[in-house]
Amino acid sequence: MSHPLFIYFLISLSLYSSCTAHRYTFTVKEVPYKKLCSTKKILTVNGQFPGQTLKVYKGDTIYVNVRNRASENITMHWHGVEQPRNPWSDGPEYITQCPIRPGSDFMYEVIFTTEDTTVWWHAHSSWTRATVHGLIFVYPRPPKSLPFPKADHEVPLILGEWWKKDVRDVVELFTRTGGDPNVSDALTINGHPGFLYPCSKSDTFELMVEKSKTYRIRMVNAAMNLILFFAIAKHNLTVVAADGHYTKPINATYITISPGQTLDLLLHADQNPKSTYYMAARAYHSNLNISFNNSTTIGILCYNSSSKTKTSSSSKRYPNLPYYNDTSAAFAFFTNITSLYSGQVPVKISRRIISTVSINLLMCPNNSCEGPNGSRLAASMNNISFVTPSHVDILKAYYYHIKGVYGTRFPEFPPLVFNFTADDQPLFLQTPRLATEVKILKFGESVEIVLQGTSLVGGGIDHPMHLHGFSFYMVGVGFGNYNVTEAPSNYNLKDPPYKNTATVPRNGWVAIRFIADNPGVWFMHCHFDRHLTWGMKVVFIVKNGRGLNQQILPPPPDLPPCY
């Protein structure tokens, strides 16, 4: 006969394994870091840059107590985590919460549901995410297993940017003058610029591998304003997941990754162990008339045996990366990714929203700004440059019926119809309307959003667009103007990638679909932070459904106050 204590232990173990809640403390504080020959203070979580990796099982709920001990406001976003019915912990400043002010704390409840692989966390207040970010490893809950061979080791790999100046000064300058922000001074791999930069020989990321072993690289592009190419010399990479969801495996000699996107890659250590192999990342930038950081960050891959003997320069291998503006290479990678599963896409839609995504200009008195012709640079969706509230967040205004914070007239179709991708555009099209307009969605609606790039102001650029609160099916992508009668016939409705960030090609379009089954206030924006700052963003409000489990959860008691 089994002992009662043993039976109690088994019941407790079963409960723990089926519903686990972990607690973390994030203390946000400034810490000095030295890079590129100079030292500056940066914002960190627990003094680490990049920040710590969180590890959870699918379906877990975690609680993260964010303690702001810095001198500026902060919020946290759990990028790729859908947060069902829980917009209160989603994080974007003045969209779903007021900021955590210096000296204050806020406990985030992060609810994992459909996420399978790698997502990430980052600050979502001004440009604080430049140094405040980290990965989240999601594992299948036993007895479920991975749909690909289990790797021998896991490797977190964060691509980023570094400014020698205080990032706050970079933001202050370009928002005050109306011009472009200064480009970063270096690209980084796990916070390391690599030996091609000044004073950085010892500040180079090294990955030590063992012959015949398999390594799972869990990667995010945490750069502020750059889509990146990445490759490892002589080593193919097998893509097995994107944006937290499984994909059909594809082999690649290089990858393209936009800001906000995550990838899971299998690396097989199958090359000559006596050689040293470099990994490298540099920008994909489709419009070379717009300034960007064109430098390269280098990391080193060594086999255990090669570390014991000196390698000659002839045995050091550099990877081949596509050229900066190789759009064919960039989108060949993007469009080659498909979902592991088939038959889950909404086939019939009840709501189609078509929105332009544009760079714009605002006129300044006496042409006194530093944008083109003395104007101020701006950005928009459907010709509305979104004005973020400054005293109360949109979620609170919606939940408590506070009037005058936002309007509900975001258009479902471009208010100005023109040849969106023409070489020459009339000047009057460049000026957007400044407003705080949201789009209301009914619970359960089947939604299609088409995002159309334009050539306004400088000929256009790509836009990595991220949607909070949902993953979506990227059913179509194309170049030129979207044709509503022809494009849908070429959609992939069988196995399109299931994503949270989709890249709109320069002067092209992307179409996404999802079911609006997550009630709350959800942000959509360009993940180029300069475009986000300029106003390329919108808010979707998904109304409550009829059932109790279709209602927004009540607000937490320690929600940061607004004033």
Secondary structure, DSSP 8 states (H G I E B T S, - for coil): ---HHHHHHHHHHHHHHHS-EEEEEEEEEEEEEEETTEEEEEEEETTBSS---EEEETT-EEEEEEEE-SSS-B-EEEET---TT-GGGT--BTTTB--B-TT-EEEEEEE-SS--SEEEEEE-STTGGGT-EEEEEEE--TT---SS---SEEEEEEEEEE-SS-HHHHHHHHHHH-S-----SEEEETTB--TTSTT-TTS--EEEE-TT-EEEEEEEE--SS-EEEEEETTB-EEEEEETTEEEEEEEESSEEE-TT-EEEEEEE--S-TTSEEEEEEEEE-S-TTS-----EEEEEEEEGGGGGS---GGGEE------TT-HHHHHHHHHH--BSS-S-S--S-SEEEEEEEEEEEE--GGG-SSSGGG-EEEEEETTEEE---SSS-HHHHHHTT-TTS-BS---SS-SS-S-TT-SS--GGGG--EEE-BEEEE-TT-EEEEEEEE--TTTT---EEEEETT--EEEEEEEESS--TTTGGGG---SS--EESEEEE-TTEEEEEEEE--S-EEEEEEESSHHHHHHT-EEEEEE---SSGGGS-----TT-----
